[in-house]
Amino acid sequence: MNTSGIFITADHVASLPKQEQDFLFGIISRRQGGVTEAVASRSAPQEVEDEHFAELSPGQARDFYAGCGAKTRKAIDVIADSSSRHFQIADVAKAIGVEPSDLSGVWGGLTRRLKTITGDSDAYLIDWTKSEPVLDEEENYIDHTGEVTEMTYNSFRKALGRR
């Protein structure tokens, strides 16, 4: 029995771009006659519902951050410092020192940088669709929950030394 091999942690697999994950699972399937559903589901990161919802690797996250201005970096810092892949716009606004309604330039900067890093003109970093905006008594926009993919969240945390 051959006991030598290459060992890769699930966290490392999750940090790889989707294409590399698929390649890796393809090799495993051919060598072992197929990966069981239980092993594949434990090892593979959660599937993303939309192929344009960005899944950044730690290297891409590092390059992304390096090319951002001060305000967009603060937004990424808030995302990476969140307790999960979900974050609050109010926290981003507070970190930058503006009102939540004044963040359109930050979101535009994040989107432009993402499209440069991924080469995908339809890519988006933040999904806003799973929550409703929070308004005050006068109907002013004061908060909203955004989310990034689990892989992107972990990649930003790793790239910025948060884990």
C-alpha positions as a Markdown table, in Angstrom:
| # | Residue | x | y | z |
|---|---|---|---|---|
| 1 | Met | 0.0 | 0.0 | 0.0 |
| 2 | Asn | 1.3 | 3.4 | -1.0 |
| 3 | Thr | 1.1 | 5.9 | 1.9 |
| 4 | Ser | 2.8 | 8.8 | 0.3 |
| 5 | Gly | 0.7 | 11.7 | -1.0 |
| 6 | Ile | 0.1 | 15.4 | -1.1 |
| 7 | Phe | -2.1 | 16.8 | 1.6 |
| 8 | Ile | -4.1 | 20.0 | 1.1 |
| 9 | Thr | -6.3 | 21.5 | 3.8 |
| 10 | Ala | -10.0 | 22.4 | 3.0 |
| 11 | Asp | -9.1 | 26.0 | 3.8 |
| 12 | His | -6.4 | 26.0 | 1.2 |
| 13 | Val | -8.7 | 24.4 | -1.4 |
| 14 | Ala | -11.3 | 27.1 | -0.6 |
| 15 | Ser | -8.8 | 29.8 | -1.2 |
| 16 | Leu | -8.0 | 28.5 | -4.8 |
| 17 | Pro | -9.8 | 30.0 | -7.8 |
| 18 | Lys | -12.8 | 28.0 | -8.9 |
| 19 | Gln | -11.0 | 26.8 | -12.0 |
| 20 | Glu | -8.1 | 25.4 | -9.9 |
| 21 | Gln | -10.6 | 23.7 | -7.5 |
| 22 | Asp | -12.3 | 22.0 | -10.5 |
| 23 | Phe | -9.0 | 20.9 | -11.8 |
| 24 | Leu | -8.0 | 19.4 | -8.5 |
| 25 | Phe | -11.3 | 17.6 | -8.0 |
| 26 | Gly | -10.9 | 16.3 | -11.6 |
| 27 | Ile | -7.5 | 14.7 | -10.7 |
| 28 | Ile | -8.9 | 13.2 | -7.5 |
| 29 | Ser | -11.9 | 11.8 | -9.4 |
| 30 | Arg | -9.7 | 10.1 | -12.0 |
| 31 | Arg | -7.3 | 8.6 | -9.5 |
| 32 | Gln | -9.9 | 7.3 | -7.1 |
| 33 | Gly | -12.6 | 6.4 | -9.5 |
| 34 | Gly | -14.8 | 9.3 | -8.5 |
| 35 | Val | -15.2 | 11.5 | -5.5 |
| 36 | Thr | -18.1 | 10.6 | -3.3 |
| 37 | Glu | -20.7 | 13.2 | -2.8 |
| 38 | Ala | -19.9 | 13.4 | 1.0 |
| 39 | Val | -16.2 | 14.1 | 0.4 |
| 40 | Ala | -16.9 | 16.6 | -2.4 |
| 41 | Ser | -19.4 | 18.5 | -0.3 |
| 42 | Arg | -17.1 | 18.7 | 2.7 |
| 43 | Ser | -14.1 | 19.8 | 0.7 |
| 44 | Ala | -15.6 | 22.1 | -1.8 |
| 45 | Pro | -16.6 | 25.6 | -0.8 |
| 46 | Gln | -20.2 | 26.7 | -1.1 |
| 47 | Glu | -21.4 | 27.1 | -4.6 |
| 48 | Val | -22.0 | 30.7 | -5.7 |
| 49 | Glu | -25.4 | 31.3 | -7.1 |
| 50 | Asp | -24.2 | 33.7 | -9.8 |
| 51 | Glu | -21.0 | 33.2 | -11.8 |
| 52 | His | -20.4 | 37.0 | -11.7 |
| 53 | Phe | -20.5 | 37.2 | -7.9 |
| 54 | Ala | -16.7 | 37.5 | -7.4 |
| 55 | Glu | -14.7 | 34.7 | -5.7 |
| 56 | Leu | -11.3 | 36.3 | -5.1 |
| 57 | Ser | -8.3 | 34.2 | -4.1 |
| 58 | Pro | -6.0 | 35.6 | -1.4 |
| 59 | Gly | -3.6 | 36.7 | -4.2 |
| 60 | Gln | -6.3 | 38.5 | -6.1 |
| 61 | Ala | -7.5 | 40.1 | -2.8 |
| 62 | Arg | -4.0 | 41.4 | -2.1 |
| 63 | Asp | -3.7 | 42.8 | -5.6 |
| 64 | Phe | -7.2 | 44.3 | -5.3 |
| 65 | Tyr | -6.4 | 46.0 | -2.1 |
| 66 | Ala | -3.0 | 47.3 | -3.3 |
| 67 | Gly | -4.7 | 49.1 | -6.2 |
| 68 | Cys | -7.4 | 50.9 | -4.1 |
| 69 | Gly | -7.5 | 54.4 | -2.8 |
| 70 | Ala | -7.8 | 55.2 | 0.9 |
| 71 | Lys | -11.6 | 55.3 | 1.1 |
| 72 | Thr | -12.0 | 52.0 | -0.8 |
| 73 | Arg | -9.3 | 50.4 | 1.4 |
| 74 | Lys | -11.3 | 51.4 | 4.5 |
| 75 | Ala | -14.4 | 49.8 | 3.0 |
| 76 | Ile | -12.4 | 46.6 | 2.5 |
| 77 | Asp | -11.1 | 46.8 | 6.0 |
| 78 | Val | -14.6 | 47.0 | 7.4 |
| 79 | Ile | -15.6 | 43.9 | 5.3 |
| 80 | Ala | -12.5 | 42.0 | 6.4 |
| 81 | Asp | -13.1 | 43.0 | 10.0 |
| 82 | Ser | -16.7 | 41.9 | 10.0 |
| 83 | Ser | -17.6 | 38.8 | 12.0 |
| 84 | Ser | -18.9 | 37.1 | 8.8 |
| 85 | Arg | -19.1 | 37.8 | 5.1 |
| 86 | His | -22.0 | 40.1 | 5.9 |
| 87 | Phe | -21.3 | 43.8 | 6.8 |
| 88 | Gln | -23.2 | 47.0 | 7.4 |
| 89 | Ile | -23.0 | 50.1 | 5.2 |
| 90 | Ala | -23.3 | 52.2 | 8.4 |
| 91 | Asp | -20.0 | 50.7 | 9.5 |
| 92 | Val | -18.3 | 51.6 | 6.2 |
| 93 | Ala | -19.7 | 55.1 | 6.3 |
| 94 | Lys | -18.5 | 55.6 | 9.9 |
| 95 | Ala | -15.0 | 54.3 | 9.0 |
| 96 | Ile | -14.7 | 56.7 | 6.1 |
| 97 | Gly | -16.4 | 59.6 | 7.9 |
| 98 | Val | -19.4 | 60.2 | 5.6 |
| 99 | Glu | -23.1 | 59.5 | 5.6 |
| 100 | Pro | -24.2 | 56.1 | 4.2 |
| 101 | Ser | -25.9 | 57.9 | 1.2 |
| 102 | Asp | -22.5 | 59.4 | 0.3 |
| 103 | Leu | -20.7 | 56.1 | -0.5 |
| 104 | Ser | -21.5 | 55.8 | -4.2 |
| 105 | Gly | -17.9 | 56.8 | -5.2 |
| 106 | Val | -16.6 | 54.1 | -2.9 |
| 107 | Trp | -18.9 | 51.4 | -4.4 |
| 108 | Gly | -17.9 | 52.6 | -7.9 |
| 109 | Gly | -14.2 | 52.4 | -7.1 |
| 110 | Leu | -14.6 | 48.8 | -5.7 |
| 111 | Thr | -16.5 | 47.8 | -8.8 |
| 112 | Arg | -14.0 | 49.3 | -11.2 |
| 113 | Arg | -11.1 | 47.6 | -9.3 |
| 114 | Leu | -12.9 | 44.3 | -9.3 |
| 115 | Lys | -13.4 | 44.3 | -13.1 |
| 116 | Thr | -9.7 | 45.1 | -13.6 |
| 117 | Ile | -8.6 | 42.2 | -11.3 |
| 118 | Thr | -11.1 | 39.6 | -12.7 |
| 119 | Gly | -11.3 | 40.7 | -16.3 |
| 120 | Asp | -15.1 | 40.1 | -16.0 |
| 121 | Ser | -17.1 | 43.2 | -17.1 |
| 122 | Asp | -20.2 | 41.8 | -15.3 |
| 123 | Ala | -18.4 | 41.0 | -12.0 |
| 124 | Tyr | -19.7 | 42.3 | -8.8 |
| 125 | Leu | -18.2 | 42.2 | -5.3 |
| 126 | Ile | -21.1 | 42.9 | -3.1 |
| 127 | Asp | -24.6 | 41.5 | -3.1 |
| 128 | Trp | -27.2 | 43.8 | -1.7 |
| 129 | Thr | -30.3 | 41.8 | -2.7 |
| 130 | Lys | -30.8 | 39.7 | 0.4 |
| 131 | Ser | -31.7 | 42.5 | 2.7 |
| 132 | Glu | -33.7 | 45.7 | 2.6 |
| 133 | Pro | -32.3 | 49.2 | 3.1 |
| 134 | Val | -32.8 | 50.7 | 6.5 |
| 135 | Leu | -34.4 | 54.2 | 6.5 |
| 136 | Asp | -35.0 | 56.6 | 9.3 |
| 137 | Glu | -38.3 | 58.3 | 10.2 |
| 138 | Glu | -37.7 | 60.9 | 7.4 |
| 139 | Glu | -37.0 | 58.2 | 4.9 |
| 140 | Asn | -33.3 | 58.9 | 4.8 |
| 141 | Tyr | -31.1 | 56.0 | 3.9 |
| 142 | Ile | -29.1 | 55.0 | 7.0 |
| 143 | Asp | -28.0 | 51.4 | 6.6 |
| 144 | His | -28.1 | 48.2 | 4.5 |
| 145 | Thr | -26.5 | 44.8 | 4.9 |
| 146 | Gly | -24.1 | 43.8 | 2.1 |
| 147 | Glu | -22.4 | 40.5 | 1.6 |
| 148 | Val | -19.4 | 39.1 | -0.3 |
| 149 | Thr | -18.8 | 35.5 | -1.1 |
| 150 | Glu | -17.3 | 33.3 | 1.7 |
| 151 | Met | -14.2 | 32.8 | -0.4 |
| 152 | Thr | -13.7 | 36.5 | -1.0 |
| 153 | Tyr | -14.3 | 37.3 | 2.7 |
| 154 | Asn | -11.7 | 34.7 | 3.8 |
| 155 | Ser | -9.3 | 35.9 | 1.1 |
| 156 | Phe | -9.5 | 39.6 | 2.2 |
| 157 | Arg | -9.0 | 38.4 | 5.8 |
| 158 | Lys | -5.9 | 36.4 | 4.9 |
| 159 | Ala | -4.5 | 39.0 | 2.6 |
| 160 | Leu | -4.8 | 41.7 | 5.3 |
| 161 | Gly | -3.5 | 39.4 | 8.1 |
| 162 | Arg | -6.9 | 39.2 | 9.9 |
| 163 | Arg | -6.7 | 35.5 | 10.4 |
